[in-house]
Amino acid sequence: MKKINVSLKEDPYSILIGSSIISGLNDEINKLKLYENILIVMDGNVAKYHSAKIKEVFKNSGKKIKYYNLKPGETSKSYKELNNIYSFLLENGYGRDTLLIAIGGGVTGDLAGYAAATYMRGIQLIHIPTTLLAAVDSAIGGKTGINFQKKKNMVGAFYQPRLVVIDTVFFKTLQRKEQTSGIGEIIKYGYLADKTFFSYLNDNVTKIYDGNEKVIEEVIIKSAGIKAAVVSQDEKETGIRKILNLGHTFAHGLETDLNFKVKHGEAVIAGVVAALYLSADLGLLNKDKLDDYLSLPLKIKMPRIFQKFNTKNVLQAMLHDKKNRNGKIKFVLPAEIGKMILDVEASKNAVISSLQKVTEVLNY
Ligand SMILES: NC(=O)c1ccc[n+]([C@@H]2O[C@H](COP(=O)([O-])OP(=O)(O)OC[C@H]3O[C@@H](n4cnc5c(N)ncnc54)[C@H](O)[C@@H]3O)[C@@H](O)[C@H]2O)c1
């Protein structure tokens, strides 16, 4: 088992990574002296495949354990579901001395995390991410929240968990598009880290689809490690944390124009490709390196819907992104592996031509 520390000043915590480590969860809770009144909020698909294993963990633990199953899908990240969790907690006599364990993908983690952040002004929280995307991204860094009036993540809070447990056995039941979605974020980390990780990913990324446990564990350790290091330095996203947005400005525009029919990580793959072209176009990335850098995202088979977006509408959506200030789009662009340039502005034509490249070059 590998342990990564998220060294936040006020609320440091650990991320445990390994295969079948969920069986040791009760011991970890005891070691940290966490509360024994436990509510487990679990994604419905996770319950379908893994609930026997999870229930086994707390057999004979003597703790108060109840389960709340969540309907799978983004629509559950809602005020209604949040309300239901509050009611469930209250009706079952949960007080401030409660530990909430979120077991699922980003939807479960964001929603249950926000419930934990707000119920009785905050109860203890453990994240057990069961999608690749949640393992390398959403479960680390403390962002929680729900969607509101069809807008994503409009209501939320920064709230740190006491522990994150990443058990690779969960990933065996992921659908292919969910694997690709996680791979999108993993590819992003390939540019943020160092040449060794980039070339490791270049050689091995497709083995994630085959369930190669060694590769999966290796890439999660590295990716989660990068996210942990970045958020430790910049908990509330005022500076360096922006590098995590590589490819995301384009991705959000694409997701909006494609009516959220694509997975977030798929859009990130397209977004990274667009960012590479834009960076080369603006002279920040040496054109000789472009092909080499493109080789990684182009290894991934993408849905053909990425040939159907409208570049002008994507640009409009990017202009309306809530991360913009004064109507200007600010990009994170790679100059080299491990060297990002922050807050780059670009002309509309340059943005449009990078988007056009995406439709042409992606691997369908
Ligand atoms: N908090 C953050 O920092 C942060 C970062 C990135 C994304 N997010 C949020 O995360 C969400 C997306 O996360 P996601 O991609 O994990 O989506 P998700 O939680 O909807 O999970 C994707 C699908 O996989 C299923 N699933 C989960 N685990 C499974 C397993 N082990 N086996 C089989 N099926 C399984 C789910 O039921 C669902 O159908 C979005 O709402 C996004 O806004 C948050």
The ligand as an SDF file (V2000), in Angstrom:
LIG
                    3D

 44 48  0  0  0  0  0  0  0  0999 V2000
  -14.4780   18.1670   -6.7040 N   0  0  0  0  0  0  0  0  0  0  0  0
  -13.6480   18.2700   -7.7020 C   0  0  0  0  0  0  0  0  0  0  0  0
  -12.5320   18.7680   -7.5650 O   0  0  0  0  0  0  0  0  0  0  0  0
  -14.0250   17.7150   -9.0400 C   0  0  0  0  0  0  0  0  0  0  0  0
  -13.0480   17.5410  -10.0480 C   0  0  0  0  0  0  0  0  0  0  0  0
  -13.4430   16.9630  -11.2480 C   0  0  0  0  0  0  0  0  0  0  0  0
  -14.7510   16.5670  -11.4530 C   0  0  0  0  0  0  0  0  0  0  0  0
  -15.6680   16.7550  -10.4580 N   0  0  0  0  0  0  0  0  0  0  0  0
  -17.0630   16.3330  -10.6380 C   0  0  0  0  0  0  0  0  0  0  0  0
  -17.0680   14.9160  -10.7270 O   0  0  0  0  0  0  0  0  0  0  0  0
  -18.2030   14.4940  -11.4730 C   0  0  0  0  0  0  0  0  0  0  0  0
  -17.7670   13.4730  -12.4790 C   0  0  0  0  0  0  0  0  0  0  0  0
  -17.1920   12.3970  -11.8050 O   0  0  0  0  0  0  0  0  0  0  0  0
  -17.2150   10.9210  -12.4110 P   0  0  0  0  0  0  0  0  0  0  0  0
  -16.7210   10.9750  -13.7960 O   0  0  0  0  0  0  0  0  0  0  0  0
  -16.5630   10.0340  -11.4390 O   0  0  0  0  0  0  0  0  0  0  0  0
  -18.7830   10.6470  -12.5660 O   0  0  0  0  0  0  0  0  0  0  0  0
  -19.8510    9.7840  -11.7520 P   0  0  0  0  0  0  0  0  0  0  0  0
  -19.6990    9.9160  -10.3060 O   0  0  0  0  0  0  0  0  0  0  0  0
  -21.1580   10.1240  -12.3620 O   0  0  0  0  0  0  0  0  0  0  0  0
  -19.4680    8.2860  -12.1570 O   0  0  0  0  0  0  0  0  0  0  0  0
  -19.5290    7.8940  -13.5090 C   0  0  0  0  0  0  0  0  0  0  0  0
  -20.3360    6.6270  -13.7080 C   0  0  0  0  0  0  0  0  0  0  0  0
  -19.5950    5.5370  -13.2070 O   0  0  0  0  0  0  0  0  0  0  0  0
  -20.4100    4.7450  -12.3290 C   0  0  0  0  0  0  0  0  0  0  0  0
  -19.4830    4.1240  -11.3870 N   0  0  0  0  0  0  0  0  0  0  0  0
  -18.7930    4.6960  -10.3760 C   0  0  0  0  0  0  0  0  0  0  0  0
  -17.9330    3.8190   -9.8410 N   0  0  0  0  0  0  0  0  0  0  0  0
  -18.1000    2.6720  -10.5110 C   0  0  0  0  0  0  0  0  0  0  0  0
  -17.4670    1.4050  -10.4310 C   0  0  0  0  0  0  0  0  0  0  0  0
  -16.4650    1.1690   -9.5890 N   0  0  0  0  0  0  0  0  0  0  0  0
  -17.8720    0.4390  -11.2930 N   0  0  0  0  0  0  0  0  0  0  0  0
  -18.8700    0.6790  -12.1940 C   0  0  0  0  0  0  0  0  0  0  0  0
  -19.4680    1.8640  -12.3400 N   0  0  0  0  0  0  0  0  0  0  0  0
  -19.0860    2.8470  -11.5020 C   0  0  0  0  0  0  0  0  0  0  0  0
  -21.4020    5.7160  -11.7780 C   0  0  0  0  0  0  0  0  0  0  0  0
  -22.5650    5.0590  -11.3440 O   0  0  0  0  0  0  0  0  0  0  0  0
  -21.6770    6.6070  -12.9690 C   0  0  0  0  0  0  0  0  0  0  0  0
  -22.6170    5.9940  -13.8140 O   0  0  0  0  0  0  0  0  0  0  0  0
  -18.7970   15.7620  -12.0870 C   0  0  0  0  0  0  0  0  0  0  0  0
  -19.9590   16.1240  -11.3930 O   0  0  0  0  0  0  0  0  0  0  0  0
  -17.7150   16.8020  -11.8940 C   0  0  0  0  0  0  0  0  0  0  0  0
  -18.2350   18.1090  -11.7500 O   0  0  0  0  0  0  0  0  0  0  0  0
  -15.3400   17.3210   -9.2690 C   0  0  0  0  0  0  0  0  0  0  0  0
  1  2  1  0
  2  3  2  0
  2  4  1  0
  4  5  1  0
  4 44  2  0
  5  6  2  0
  6  7  1  0
  7  8  2  0
  8  9  1  0
  8 44  1  0
  9 10  1  0
  9 42  1  0
 10 11  1  0
 11 12  1  0
 11 40  1  0
 12 13  1  0
 13 14  1  0
 14 15  2  0
 14 16  1  0
 14 17  1  0
 17 18  1  0
 18 19  2  0
 18 20  1  0
 18 21  1  0
 21 22  1  0
 22 23  1  0
 23 24  1  0
 23 38  1  0
 24 25  1  0
 25 26  1  0
 25 36  1  0
 26 27  1  0
 26 35  1  0
 27 28  2  0
 28 29  1  0
 29 30  1  0
 29 35  2  0
 30 31  1  0
 30 32  2  0
 32 33  1  0
 33 34  2  0
 34 35  1  0
 36 37  1  0
 36 38  1  0
 38 39  1  0
 40 41  1  0
 40 42  1  0
 42 43  1  0
M  CHG  2   8   1  16  -1
M  END
$$$$
